[in-house]
Amino acid sequence: MEFMANQCPLLDFFVNLVKRVRWVGGLIISVIIGNIFCAILTFCFAFVGTLLGAMTGALIGQETESGFIRGAAVGAVSGAVFSIEVFECSLNLWHSDQSGFGCLLYLMGADEMRFYEFQNIFDIGGDRGLSGASVEKIPTISITSDNNFDASGDRVSCSVCLQDFQIGETVRSLPHCHHMFHLPCIDKWLIKH
């Protein structure tokens, strides 16, 4: 009887050990299956993004100096990267209890950069615009109540961002045509083009 009582705790230990090994094994297998499924979905997103990006990039490249092939290549890479970011953001959103608004802002780039801060990815290089010193020579004027309205009585606005000028703002006025622009709107464009 004493022999059986001593073997029971040892048997319980091995039974518990086998249960734990099965539980850990099941957990490892589920993680591996989850990672494989995630890799397949990432590949699918990247593949579709590559195809759509290549088509869009080729069309844009055909209409610019970069050309059809370079446009397709740049578009393919951009499409794949964007698609993977969408997928990763969707996964993060799924695992969180937040709304999708932050994810949407991230994907649109509204939380980090503005549109005019991006380099033109279809640009083939070389400076074609004015030098910074030449841009500085273009006259600036201050908006007053006298020059804030055009001949038709409408408020004057920036031709780039379409926002009305505010009294007291300093704007750049082109010499011959007298079109006016916000400094950040036109200066970077003049340097690039």
Secondary structure, 3 states (H helix, E strand, C coil): CHHHHHHHHHHHHHHHHHHHHHHHHHHHHHHHHHHHHHHHHHHHHHHHHHHHHHHHHHHHHHHCCCCHHHHHHHHHHHHHHHHHHHHHHHHHHHHCCCCCHHHHHHHHCCCCCCHHHCCCCCCCCCCCCCCHHHHHHCCEEECCCCCCECCCCCECECCCCCCECCCCCEEEECCCCCCEEEHHHHHHHHHHC
